[in-house]
Amino acid sequence: MLGSNACVPTRYLAQDEKLLVSIEPQGLETIEPAAIEALYQQEPNRMVFGSTPYLALYNFGKKFYDPLKIQAKIEKQQAKAKRRIAEAGADSLKIQRLRERYNNRIESLREKKKNGNFVMQLGEPPAIYDSTQMERTMDQIDIFLNSKGYFNHRTSYNKTVKNDKLVYIDINIEEKAPYLYSELNLNIEDERIRRIVESTRERSELQLGEKYDEEELTKERDRLYQLLKNRGYYDFARAYIEFEVDTSFAENTARITTIIQSPEQDSAHKVYTINNVYFKTDPDRFGIPRDTLLYNGVEYVAYDHKYAIAILDKKIDIYPGQRYSQRRTSTTQRKLADLDVFQFNNVLYTKLDTPNDSTYELNAFINALPAKKFQETAELGINFTERKPGPFSSLSLRIRNVFGGAENLDLGIRGGLEYQVSLADQNETVLIKEFGANAALSFPVILLPFTNKNLLAENSPRTRIYAGYTSENRQEYTRSIYESGLDYIWQRARNPLQPPVMQFIFSPVNLNIVQGDILDDDFRNALENNSTGSRSLLESFDDGIISFVGFNFIYNTNDFTQTRNARYFRALVELGGLTKELGLELNVNDLRTYQYARFNPDYRRYIPLGGQRYFVYRVNTGVVSPILGGNIIPYEKFFFGGGASSVRAWQSRRLGLGSYAPLGVELDAEGNQVIVRDYSVEQPGEVLVEANVEYRFNMFSFINGAVFVDAGNVWLLRPDVTKPGANFEFDRFYRELAVGTGFGIRFDLAVLILRFDFATKVYDPANYKEDKFVLPNFKLADFLNRNNQSTLQIGIGYPF
């Protein structure tokens, strides 16, 4: 490290200033280092290979930073705003627009003056070592360790100064034995509350023998608070709950007494019951009376009843005669929000003035403001493949509450252009045209006979009927797909007060008609050469009807930004062609029918490491096969390897099969025919195995980086004499996993993630001429030209 300290810019430091470049916790046994790092009161400058690139970037940007000049611009904008507003006279609307415009400009300049210019914000300012901040860090560490039960811990730190300017800190932590719960007691004067708490002690966050942890005490306070708020205690507050901790009884033990105080003016807390429930579904018009309809004890009030009351009733958990419950209040709001026909909703309560026989009552008011009837969404972007950009766009329209039963109709069209390598000339690219349209109508219930629309009513059910059309015009073929289907969708949460983490999609009816034509003779020859006996790829391009029953299960504990410690699992099952077994023949104009089974499980794990750093891995597998006497698989149902969300060092759909190498013939410089590896033809497989590992980290401001390793391949299920090594075998498949690695840059633009992944091949199991370890062939210039060693993958969103 000393040899590279010259790369750290210290010339800008004053004589008595030193740069903090490292703080490392030492001696931790059970505490996560990330938890200690979060307590630092002064963050060190980040070092990369002995240098501080972020600090260097900040110093470079500072050369162009002039706060006095920025202040002059602020004053100029203020003066200009004052003059323009004066010129506007009494035009209040124009004055408001001018104020908004100039306030935004001035605020942007103030932010620039405070935080520096764009380049400075990409970097980080110098972390001038401050001993006072270091002492505060040690205080915070002591407080944290005590909160985790390590009351006998010892902490200290060592400061090392290198080159007279660089400060390295080692924090020494000796945890020692933690304190354990030895006794758990209750001190609750209100006998009714005491009985409730005692009846749920097995669900307590505090258990004998466990380690003392203030975070667990907070969780127990929240549990008791929610418990009582769900049992009618409308006025109950967290402040009534206290914990008394006694650590003097025995060594390394803690006795906890849970105290629930009574109200100051009463010996017992009040239990409230719901008297009346009012549901309002439109905004107020003062002076105009609403119409009231009574259904299941709830009074629906509206100027115009636009929503079916029988549907709204299934989304309400609050009824007269019930005890007040915070949980039922929250689930009512969540269910109404899931309908996506209201802009927002809330539930308010008012107390009745006089108790009835010592019974305390509330009136509940459910207020739901309708959302816009029509909602349009437009998207415009660029696909960048084969070094050429191609535009794509989509337009969608949602029409809410179509028939008055909270049904939503979605209409959409989409189109795009993309480029691919020419089959005739690898140095040329050809245009791919795609167009599609779709319509989907969703109902907020499960539509089945004899269910009274109550099936899965607690799980935000939906029935979706959809139809779609997709047209694809490629160099090799044209293909049109007409789709129709029926889906039943429902979801579950681990806790009714939390967002759903499980989604179920059952698709009993799916009918697709596929029509197309092979345009390129070379592609037709390739399909014929790659046909495998009864499983002909060529026949999979025949016009046909694809009918299937599907089930999709998704378990996801992450959020949109993928920042949680989370898991994701998806399992998709499809059974095609069952109509024939049920005696329903779909033969229309001699269209081919397909009978197949397809299974595709996908598991992902997201692990935060602190400081906007994450470790993510994924395992994705699949198998598809003809069944029930069928011998052809639809082309769309095969598995493919390679591409922006697969093994990124291979172009999309070009990885595989196994260790088999597709070969072609080219002319060399002298006009002689030579055999070469053919990457032009897609490689459809019946077995998929792939795994990805990715380390994600923040680089500058909204720019994130990633280092990744991908492995995977696709295979056939059965041996093919014309394709040695293409079939899947348990005793050798792991030796046929293609491996790629690379570096990614991601621009977090809030509304989307723009991703650039630079990937190169490490191990190519189908490399038939040379060593399969191909990483030594890597050249940085490969990313700027078309080659078979490295590739640039561009995508929207994370790869997984």
N, C-alpha and C positions, 0 to 999 in steps of 0.2 A: 504494500500500500504506500509506503514512503516514496517509492520510486515514481509513483504516479501523482503525487500531491501537487506537482507543478501544473497539473491540469485544472486545479481548483483556483478560481480567480480571487486572490486575497489582496490584490493591490488597491482595491477600492475601500478597504477597511482602514479605520483610524488607528493610531498607534496603540491605543489601549483596548481595541476591539479584537475579538476572536470569533471564528466561525464555528458554530455547532454543526457537526456533520454526522454524528452517530450517537444514539442512545440504545443500549442493549440490555434487556433484563436477563439476569443470571440466577440460576439456582431454583427455578420454578419446577415443582413436581406435579401439582394438580391444577394450578391456575393456568389458564390459557394466556400465552404471551400477548395476544391481541387485546385482551381485557386490560392488561397493564399499559400497553401502548396507547390506548384510548384515554389514559389519564394524564398524558404528557401536557404540561402547561406551555411548553415551547417545542414546536416540531423542528427537528434538524433538517438541514438541506439534504435532499435525496442525492445519493451518490450512485453512479453507474460506472463500473469498471474503473474506480479510482478517480472519477471526475464528477463534476456537478453540472450536468447539461441544463437543468432547469434554472439554476442560478445564472449560468452564462447567458441563457436566453433572456432572462430578466434584465441583466446588465446591458445586453445589446439593445433591447427595447428602450431602456432608459436614456440612451443617447439621443433618441428622438422625442423625449418627453420634456415638455416645458409647461409647468403648472401655471406660470404667469400668463402665458399665451392662452391657455385654456380659460383662465379666469377672465381675460379680456373678451373672449368669445361669449362667455356666460353673460357678462355685462352688456355686450352688444345685443344679444338675443333678448335680454330683459328690456332694454330700451326700445327695441324694435317691436316687441309685444305691446308695450305701453302705448306706443304711437299708433299701431294698427287698431288696438281696442278703442282708442280715442276716436279714430276715424270712423269706426263702425257705428258711432252714435247710439241710438236706442234699439238697434237690432240685437235683441237678446240671444237669438239663435246663433248669429254670426259671432257674437262675443264669446259664447260658450265654445264654439269650434276653434276660435283663435286661441283661447286659453288652453284648451287641451293640446293643440298643436305645439305651442311654444313651451308649455310646461313639460311635455315629453322631450323636446329638444334640450331644454335647460337641465332636466334631470339626467339625461344621457351624458351631457358634458360634466356634470357634477360627479357622476360615477367614474368617468374617465379621469377626472382630476384626483379623485380619491384612490382609485385602484390602479391607475396607470393606463397606458395604451394597450392595444390588443396584444402586442408581442409580450409586454410585461405580464399581462394576465395569463398568457400561456405558460410563462415561467413561474418562478417563485422568488420572493425577495430574500435577501441574506438573513439567515437566522443568527443574529448576533447573540453570542452566549450571555445569558443573564443568570447569575447565581441565585437571585431572588426567585426567579421562575423555577429554578431547579429545586429550591427548598419547598416551593408550593407543590411541585410534582411529587416530592417525597411525602408531603402531608396527605395528598390525595391518595397515594398508594397505601399509606397507613390506614386511612379511613376505609378504603375499599377492602383491605385484608381483614379488618375488624368486622366489616359488614358480612364477610363470608365465613366468620367463625374462627379466624386465626388470630385470637387475642394475644397469643404469646409470640407472635412473629417478630423477626428482627430485620431491619432494612438499613442499608447504607449505600453510598455510591463512591466510585473512584473516577477521578477526572484525569485524563491523559491529554497533554498538549503536544502535538507534532508540528514540526516546522514553525514553531512559535506562534501559529495562527489557527490551527485546526484542533477543535476540542472533540474528544471521544469520551463518552460517559458509559460506564458499566454500573448498572443498578444491581446490587447484591440483595437477594431476598431469601430469607430462611423462613419457610412457612411454619414449621413446627406442627404439632398435632392440633387439629381443629376441635372446637367444643361441640359436643353432641347433646341432643335433647334427652334429658333424663326424667323429666316430669312435665306433664301437660295438664293444666288446671283451668277451670272456668270460674269467673266471678260475674254472674248475671243476675240482677235483682228481679227482672221481669220474668216470672215463671213460664209464661207462654213462649217467650223467645228462647228461654233456656231449654225447654223441651224440644223446640225445633232444631237448635244447634246440636244438642246431644244426639238426636236421631240421625244426624248426617256426619258424625265424627269420622266414620270410615272414609269419607271423601275429603277429609281435611288435608291441606297442604303440609301440615306439621304432623310428623309421626315419630314415635319414640325411637331413639337410636340414630336418627338422621342428623346430618351436620347442620349447625346453626347457620342461617342464611337470611339476611334482612329482606332479600328479594322474595323469599318464600313467605315471610311475614306479610309483605305487601300483597302477595297473591291470596293469602288466607283472608286478609281484610276485604279484598275484592270479592272473594267467594261468599263470605258472610253477608256482605252488603247486598250482593245480587240475590242470595238466598232469601233474605228478608224482604227485599223489594218485590220479589216474585210471590210473596205470601200475603200481600195486602198492605204492607207497611209503606204507604205512599210518602210519608214525611221523614222516613228514616234516612240518615246521612252517615257517611263514612266516619265522620268525626266522633260518633258515639262509640266506635271500636278502638280499643287500645290494647297494647301488649306490655306486660310487665316481665322483664327479663332479670333473672337472678343467677349470677355465675359464681356465687360465694359458697354454694352448698358443697360441692366436691370438685376435685381437679378436673379440668377439661369437660365440665358438664354445664348445662344451662337448663333452668327450670322456667317454663313459660306459662304465664297466666293470661288467659284471654278475658278481657274486661269489655262488657257492653253496658254502657251507662244508660240510665233512664232519663227521659226529658226533665228539664228543670221544673216545669209546672205540673208534672204528673208522675205517678209511680209506674205507669206502664205506657208503652207505645200504642198508638191508635192503628186499628186495622180498618181499611176502607173497602167498601163494596161498590160496584158499578150500579148506578141507578138507571140512567138513560144513555143511549149511544146515538149520536147524530153523525151522518155521513154526508158531507157537502162536496159536490163534484163540479162546481163552476164558481168563478169569481163573483164577489159581491156587487150588486147594483142597488145602491142605497135608495130606500123608499119603495122598492118593488118587492112584494111578497113572493116567496118560493113555494113550489108545490112539494108536498110531503107524501112519501109512500112508505108504508110499514112492511118490513119483511124480516122474519125470524127475530123479531124484537128490536131491530135496528131501524131508525127513522132516516130514510134517504131524502135529502132536501136538495132541490135544484130548480132553476128556472126552466130548464129543458133536460129531461132525463135521457141523455145520449148513450148511457152505458147500461147494459143488461144487469139488473139487480141480482139475478141468480148467479151471474159470474162474479160480481163484486163480493157477494156473500161468501164465496169460497176463499177469498183472500183476507177475510176478517177473522181475527181470533179474539175480539173483544165483544162481549155480550152482556146485557143487563143481568144482574144477579151474581156475576162472578166477583171474586175478590180482585182487587187491583193487582196487576202483574206487569212489571217492566219488560219481562221476556215477551209476553203476548203483545205488548205495545210495539216492541222492536220487530217481531216477526210479521205483524200486520203491515208495518211500513216497508219491510223488505219485499213481501209478496206483492204489494201494490206497485213498488218500483219495478219488479220483474215483468209486470205487464207491458211496460214501455208505452203507455198511453197517457201518462201523467208527467208533467214537467217536474213536479216535486209533490211530496205529501208529508203531513205531520199529524201527530195526535196530541191534543191538548186536553187537560182535565181541569174542572172547576169543582170546588167543594160546595156541597149544599150547606146552607146557612145554619140550619138547626138539625142536630142529630135526631134520629128516629129510634127511640128506645135504646139509647147508648150505641146505636149502630151508625158508623160514620160512612157517608156516601159521597160518590163522585159522579159527575156527568162527563162523558167522554165525547170529544168533538174530533172527528176524522175529517181533515181538510185535504182535498186533492185538486191541484190546479191542472187542467188539461194541457197536454203538450200540443205542439203544432200538428195539424192534420197531415201536412205534407212536409217531408224532410228530404232534401236533395244532398247528395255527396258526390263530389267529382275528384278524380285522381289522375294525375299526369306525371309520367316519369320516363326514365331512359333505361333500357337494357343495354349492357355493354358486354358483348361476347365476341370472340374472334377479332378483337381489336377494333370493332366498329360499333358505334352506338345505334340503337334502334328504339324509337319512341313507343310507349304504350299508354293507354288511357282507359278509364272506366267511368261510367256514370250510373248512379243508383238512385232510386226513388223509393221512399217508404211512405205508405199511406196507412195511417193509424185508424183503428176502430172502424173498419170498413163496413161491417154489418151491424154495429152497435153492441157486439159482444166482446170487445177488446181484441178483435182480430187485426192482424197487421199484414199488409200486402207489400212485398218487396219486389221491385222490378229493376233489372240491371242490364246494361250492355257494356261490352269491353272489346278492345281491339289492340293489336300490337304488331310491331315488326321486330324481327331478330335475324341475326346472321349466323350461318354455320359454314364450316369448311366444305368446299365443293368436293363431291365424290370424284369428279373428273380430273380436277387439278387441285392438289393440296395447297397451292399458293394463292388460290382464289377463294372468295367467300360468296355465298348465294343468300338470297333473301327468303326468310320464312314469314308467312303471313298467318295471323291468328285472329279469329273473330268469334264472339260468343254473346249470347243473350240468355237471360233466365228470369223466371217468375216463381215466387214462393209465397204461399198463404199460410200463416200460422194462427192456431187457435190456442187459448190459454188453458185448455183442458185436454185430457186423453179421450179422443172420440172413438169409443168402442160400444158395441151394443150391450145392453143390460148393465152398464156401469153407473148410470145416473150422473155421469160426468164428475164423479167423486174419486175416481181411481187416482192414487198418488197425489191427492190434493195438497198434501203438506210439503211436496217436493218440487214446487214450481213447474208443473207439467206443461208440455206443449205438444200439439200435433201439427206437423208441417207437411203440406202438400206442395210439391215443386215440379217444375218442368224447365228444361234448358236445351240450348242448342250450342254446339261448338264446331267451328270449322277450322281446319288446319291445312295450310297449303305449303308443302315443303318441296325441296328439290327431289326427294326420293318418292314422295307419295302425297296424295290429297286424302283427307279423311273428314267425314262429317259424323257427328254423334248427336242423336236426339235422346234426351234423358227425361224420365218421369219417375216419381217416387213418393213414398209415404214414410215419414219418420215420426216416432214417438220419442220425446226428449224429456228427461227429468233430471234433477240434481239433488245432492244431499250435502249438508255441512256437518262437521264434527260437533259443532255447537250451534243451536238456532240463532245465536247472536253473532256468529261469524260468517264470512262469505263462504259459499259452497266450494268444496274441494273435490267433489266427485260428480261426474256427469255421465249419464247413461243415454245412449242413442240406439233404439231398436228400429230397424228398417225392414218391415215385413214385405214391402212391395218396392221393387226397383226394376225398371224396365228401360233398357237402352237399345236403340237401333243404331248400328254402325254401318256406314257406307263409305266406300273409298275406292281409290284406284292407284296402282303402282305406276309411277311415271318414268322411273329410271331403270334401264335394263341392267345396269351394274348392280343396283340395289336388289332387283329381282334375282339376279344370279347369286348375290350374296345370301339372300334368304334361302334359296334352293340349296346352296352349299352348306348352309348352317342348319338345314332341316334335320331332324333327328327321328327318322323312322315315322312312327305313328304320331309324333308330336311335331308337326310341320309348322315352322314359323311362317312359311308362305301361306298356309291355310288360315293362320290366325289373322291374316289381312283380308280374308273373305268378308263380304257383306254378311251381317249377322244380327241376331237378337241376343242381348245379354240380359238375362233375368237373374236376380239373386236376392237372398235374404241376408241382412247384415246386422251385426251388433258391435257397437263401439263403446268401450269403457275408458274414461279418462280420470286419473287421479292427479291433482295438481295443487300443491301448497305454495306455489310461488306467485308473484305479482307480475304486472306488465314489464316492470323495469328489471326483473330477474335479480333482485338484491337480497332476497331472503335465504335463510338456511332451509332449503326446500328439496322436495322430491317430486318427480313427475313420472307417471306411468300411463301408457296407453296400450290397449289391446284391441285389435280389430279382427273380427272374424267375418268371413263371407262364404256363403254356400250358394253356388250358381247352378241354374238349370233344374231346380227341384220341381218346377211346374210339370215337367215331363213325367216325374215319378208320381205326381198327384193326378195324372190323367188329363192334364191341360196342355194340349199341343199348341205351340206358338208359331208353327211353320207358316210364314207369310211370304209369298213370292219366292219360295225356295231359299229364304234367308237361313244361314247356319245358326244353330243353337249350340250353347256351350254348357257343359256340366263340369264344375270345378270347385275346389275348396281352397281358401286362402286365409292364412293366419299371420298376423304381424304385430308382435309385442315390441314396445319401445320404452326403455327405462333411462331416466336422467337424474343426476344428482348435482345440486348447487350448494357449495360450501363457502361462505364468506370467510375471508382471512383477515379482515380489518383493513382500514385505510383504502377503501374502494378496490380491494383485491379479492379475487374469487377463483376458486378451483372448481371446475365443472367437468363432469364426464358423462358419457352416454354409451349405452349398448342397445343396438337396434338389430333385430333379427326378423326373419320371415320365411315362409315356405308356401308354395302354391302348387297344386297338382290337379290333373283331371280326375274325376270321380264318376261312379255309377256307369261305367262303360264308356264315358267320353274319352276323347284322345287329343283334344285341342284346347289350348288356353287362350283366351282373348289377349291380344297384344298389350292392352292397357293394364292387364292384371299381372304381368311379369314384374319381377324386381330388377332394378338397375343400380349400378354403382358408379360413383364419381359425380362431381358437381359441387355446387356451392354449399350444400348441406349434407354432403356425404364424405367420401375420401377426396379432399380438395385438390390433391396433386394430379388427379385425372380429370379430363373433361367430362361433362355431363353424359352419363349413360355409356361411357367408353371403357369402363373397367370390367374385366372378366374375359372369358369364363375360367375360374380356377387358375391353373397354371398353363392352360391352353393359349397359344399365341395365334390370333388370326393373321394370316399372311396375305401379301399382295405382291404385285409385280410392278416395278418402275424401270425407267430407262436411266442409265447413268450418263455421265458427261460424254462418254464415247458412243452412246446410242445402244449399249448392250442392256439386255433385260437382267435385272437383279431382283432377288426376293427380299422384301422388306416387311416389317411389321405394319399391319393395316389398322390404323386408329379411326378410320372413317365410318365404320358401321357400328350401330348401337349393339350392345351385348345384353339381350334379355336373359334373365336367369330365373330358376325356380327355387333357389335357396339363397337367402341373404344373411350375411353375418358382417356387422361392422361395429367398430368402437371408436370413440373420439375422446381425447383428453385435451382440456384447454385451460390455460392460466390467463386470467383477465386482470388488467390493472389500468389505472389512470395514468395517462402520459402528460397532457396539458389541458387544463380547463375541461372543455367538452369533448376532448379527443382521448379515446381509450385505445389501449393496445392489447394484443393477445399473442401468446405463443402456443402452438397446438401440435398435436400428433394424431393422425388419423390412421386407422387400419381397417381393412375389410375386403370383401370380394362377393361375387355372385357365382353360383354353380348350377349345373343341371342335377336332377335327382338321380338319373340313371346313366350308366356309361354309354358313350357314343364312340364307335370305332373311328369315326372321321374327326373326332375332337379329343385326342388323348389328354387327360388331366382336367377335363371340363366338368366332370361329375364330382359330387360331394361325397367324401369319405371321412368318417370320424378320426381315423388313424393318421390322416395327413392334412386335413383342411387348415390346421393352424400354421402349417408351413407354406400355405398358399394365400395367406393374408397379405395383401398389398399394403405397404406402409408409406405414408407421406408426412411431411412436417412443414412448418412455415410460420410466418408472422402475419398478424392481422392489425389493421388500423380501422377503428370504428368511430364515426362521428355521431355523437349523441345529440340530436337536434330536437330533443323534447318530444316532438310529434312522431319521429321515426328514428331508426338507427340505420345509417348508411355505412355499409361494410365493404372493406377491401381486404381480401385474404391472398397473400403471396405464398404459394405452396410449391414444394418440389418433391420429387419422388426419392424415397430412401431405399425401398426394397420392392422390386418388381418380379413377382413369381412367374410371370410369362415372358421374361426376357430370355430369349432362346439362343442368342448369339454370345453374350458376354456374361460376366458375373451378375447375379441377380441383385447384388448390393450396388445400386446405381447412384448413390449420393455423391461419389467423387466426380460424377459427370456434371454437377451443378455449376452454373456460371450465372453471375448476377445479371448479365445482359439478357439471359433467357426470358426475363419478365417483359422485355421490350420487343420481342419477336416471337413468331409462332414456332413452337418446338414441342417435342414430346417429353421433355424432362421437367419443365416447370410451367406453372400457369398462374394467372391472376383471376381470382373469382370475385365477382362483385354482386352484392345482394342487399336486400332491405331486411332489417331485423337481424337477430342473432341466428347462427346456424342451427342451434338447438338450445 
